[in-house]
Amino acid sequence: MTGLRVWVDADACPKLAKDQLVKFALKRQLQVVLVAGQGQIKPAFACVRLIVVPSGPDAADDYLVEHAQPGELVICSDIPLADRLVKKGVAALDPRGKEFDAGNMGERLAVRNLFTELREQGQMGGGQGAYGEREKQAFANALDRILTRLMRP
């Protein structure tokens, strides 16, 4: 094992993205740690661990922030969680292939807050679109790029 760990906010991560990540882990000898607030089916590979945290608001997020280290990667779609991770020096990537970094966090938080307000006012529907081949490919490309960067000595 290279020791590089990739953490996953598993409750919100699409199965296609998790499957893609496991393929990368097997090929590149990574450790994958799925962190969830509810039980999940864990892929049957030694490189994958599943940690189920006690339920509660933000319990999985808090676990990820506490345990992920600078130089590691977290897969998450939660923008406030990504902001906490980036501030700690942890790489963060959403399952649709968009990397979170110090340069784009302010804008992403502002957009998220705007959309939250519009939904609360009933001015727009909620949720992201379907997760398909295009999103899976964008995720694979971004994952490859970030892992290559993190694995450089």
C-alpha positions in Angstrom: 0.0 0.0 0.0 1.2 3.5 -0.8 -0.4 4.7 2.4 -2.4 7.3 0.4 -5.9 7.3 1.7 -9.0 8.5 -0.2 -11.9 9.2 2.1 -15.5 9.2 0.9 -18.6 10.9 2.4 -20.4 7.7 1.5 -24.0 8.6 2.3 -24.1 11.2 -0.5 -21.7 9.6 -3.0 -23.2 8.0 -6.1 -22.5 4.3 -6.5 -21.0 4.8 -10.0 -18.4 7.2 -8.4 -17.6 4.8 -5.6 -17.2 1.9 -8.1 -14.8 4.1 -10.1 -12.8 5.0 -7.0 -12.4 1.3 -6.1 -11.0 0.6 -9.6 -8.5 3.4 -9.1 -7.6 2.0 -5.6 -7.0 -1.5 -6.9 -4.8 -0.2 -9.8 -2.9 2.3 -7.7 -2.8 0.5 -4.4 -4.7 3.1 -2.5 -6.7 2.8 0.7 -10.4 3.8 0.5 -12.2 4.7 3.6 -16.0 5.0 3.3 -17.5 7.1 6.1 -21.3 6.8 6.5 -24.0 7.7 8.9 -25.9 4.6 8.0 -25.0 1.0 7.1 -23.9 0.4 3.5 -22.7 -2.5 1.4 -18.9 -2.4 1.4 -17.1 -3.5 -1.7 -15.4 -6.8 -1.0 -11.8 -5.7 -1.4 -9.1 -5.4 1.3 -8.3 -1.9 0.2 -11.8 -0.6 1.2 -12.9 0.1 4.8 -16.3 1.1 5.9 -16.8 3.3 9.0 -20.3 3.9 10.2 -20.4 6.8 12.6 -23.1 7.3 15.2 -26.1 9.1 13.5 -26.5 12.8 14.1 -26.3 16.0 12.1 -22.8 16.3 10.5 -21.4 13.2 12.3 -19.8 11.8 9.2 -18.6 15.3 8.2 -17.0 15.8 11.6 -15.3 12.4 11.4 -13.9 13.2 8.0 -12.5 16.6 9.1 -11.0 15.0 12.3 -9.3 12.0 10.6 -8.4 13.1 7.0 -4.8 14.4 6.8 -3.2 17.0 4.5 -1.9 15.2 1.4 -5.0 12.9 1.4 -8.2 13.2 -0.7 -11.9 13.4 0.4 -14.7 12.7 -2.1 -17.7 14.8 -1.0 -20.4 16.9 -2.5 -21.1 18.9 0.7 -19.6 22.4 0.1 -19.3 23.4 3.8 -17.5 20.1 4.5 -15.2 20.7 1.5 -14.5 24.2 2.9 -13.5 22.7 6.3 -11.2 20.2 4.6 -9.5 22.6 2.2 -8.8 24.9 5.2 -7.1 21.9 6.8 -5.0 21.3 3.7 -6.9 18.2 2.6 -7.7 17.8 -1.2 -11.5 17.6 -1.9 -13.3 16.5 -5.0 -17.0 16.2 -5.7 -18.3 13.1 -7.4 -19.0 15.1 -10.6 -15.3 15.9 -11.1 -15.1 19.4 -9.6 -12.1 20.0 -7.3 -12.6 22.2 -4.3 -9.7 24.5 -3.5 -8.9 27.7 -1.7 -9.4 29.7 -4.9 -13.0 28.6 -5.6 -14.4 28.0 -2.1 -15.7 31.5 -1.5 -17.6 31.4 -4.8 -18.9 27.9 -4.3 -20.2 28.7 -0.8 -21.9 31.9 -2.1 -23.6 30.0 -4.9 -24.7 27.3 -2.5 -26.2 29.8 -0.1 -28.0 31.6 -2.9 -29.5 28.3 -4.1 -30.5 27.3 -0.6 -32.3 30.7 -0.2 -34.1 30.3 -3.5 -35.2 26.8 -2.6 -36.4 27.9 0.8 -38.5 30.7 -0.9 -39.9 28.1 -3.3 -38.3 29.8 -6.3 -36.5 26.7 -7.6 -36.5 22.9 -7.1 -33.8 21.1 -5.2 -31.1 18.6 -5.9 -28.6 17.9 -8.7 -29.4 16.2 -12.0 -28.9 12.5 -12.7 -25.5 11.0 -12.4 -24.6 9.4 -15.7 -21.6 8.6 -18.0 -20.6 12.2 -18.5 -20.4 12.9 -14.7 -18.6 9.6 -14.1 -16.0 10.4 -16.8 -15.4 13.9 -15.4 -14.9 12.4 -12.0 -12.5 9.8 -13.3 -10.4 12.5 -15.1 -10.3 14.7 -12.1 -9.5 11.8 -9.8 -6.6 10.7 -12.0 -5.2 14.3 -12.1 -5.4 14.8 -8.3 -4.1 11.3 -7.4 -1.1 11.9 -9.7 -0.4 15.2 -8.0 -0.8 13.7 -4.4 1.4 10.7 -5.2 4.4 12.7 -6.4 7.2 12.4 -3.9 
